[in-house]
Amino acid sequence: VQLQASGGGLAQAGGSLRLACAVSGRTLSSYAMAWFRQAPGKEREFVAAIRWSGGGERYADSVKGRFTVSRDNAKNTVYLQMNSLKAEDTAIYYCAADSSGGRVVLTASWRYDFWGQGTQVTVSS
């Protein structure tokens, strides 16, 4: 499975960006897809996740109500719509896939076995 993240850039506080993660290679409906982020000097943290088959959405408390994760199976793409951006959302955003097929969508980064290269999001205040 190969993941390619795109859509990052510079936004003003209160603005919006949409990230996309193009997925290629073998994927199964049991996969979970997630977004993580890592700010300078900080550990990588969970942002949002969804099942490849749909449903099971999970969000970090810090982004609930502002970010929305979705997927388009026809385009083999997972999205992260980010609204009401804050300066603290500045980070490199990574998409990841969990092939374990568990019943619960997981939030721990070590459970995800495929990773994209990351896309920079910078929010100016």
N, C-alpha and C positions, 0 to 999 in steps of 0.2 A: 504494500500500500504506500503510495506517495501522496504527500500533502503539500499544497502550494498556497500560502497565505498572501493576500493582497488587500489594498484599500486603505492602508494607513496613510498618515499625512499630518498636516498641521491644521488644527481647528481652534476656534476661540471658545472660551468658557461659555457654556450654554448652547453651544452648537452641536452638530451631529456628524457622525461618520458611519459608514457601513463597511465592515470587513467581510471578505469572502475567502473561503478555503476550498480550493478545487481538489477533488479527490480522484486519484487514478489507481488502477490496479484492482485487485480483488477486494470487494467489500461485502459484508453480509448484513442482513437486516438486524442481526443481533448486536452489531457494533454500536458503541456509544461514541459520540463526537463531542469534543470539548474545546473551549478556549481558556487559555491561561495567559497570565501576563507577568512581566518582571520589570520592575523599576530599578534604576541605578542604585546599587548598594543594598538592594532588598532581595529576599527570596522569591522564587517563582510562586505565584498564587493562582488559585482557581478563580475563574470568572463565571463561566456558564457552560452547560452541557445539555445534550439532547440525544435521544436514540436515533440511529440512522433510519429506522422504520417510523419515527415520529413519536412524540410524546415523551414523558419522563423528564421534562425540562427541570433543570436546577440552576440556581443563581447564587452567587456570593451576596451576602447581605449588603455589601457596599454598592452593588449595581442594581439591586432589585428595584423595579419600577422605572428604571432608566434604560437598561439594556434588554434586548430581545434576541434570543438565539432561534434560528430556524434552519430548515434544510429544504433543498429542491433536488429530489432524487433524480429527476429527469436530466438535470444539469450536473449531477454529481457534485454538488456544492453545498457547503454549510455557511451560513451567514451570521454575523453579529451586528445588529443594528444598535448603535450607541447614540443615545440622545441625552440632552442636558449634561453635556460633558463638563468635567471638573478638572482643575489642574492636577489633582491627585490621580487622574486616570492616565496620566502620561506614563508610558511604558512600552516595551516591546511585547507585542501580542503574538502568541503562538496557538496554532490549532493542533489538535492531537486526536488520536483514535485509540479506543480501547477494544481489543478484539476478543476479550474474555467471554462476552455474552452473558454477563451476570444479570440478575433480575433488577438490580438497583443501579442506576447511573451513578458512577463514582466521582469523587472530587479530588482524590489524592493523585498528584502528578505521577507517582511511581507506578500507578496502575495502568498508565497509558503507554502503549508500546510503539506507536508510530507518531512522529512529530514533523511538523512543517518547519520552515526556516525562520519564521517570525517576520512581523511587519511593525515598523515604528509608528506609534501614535503620540503626538505631542499636542498638549492642550495649553494654550496661553491664557493667562488670567488677566 
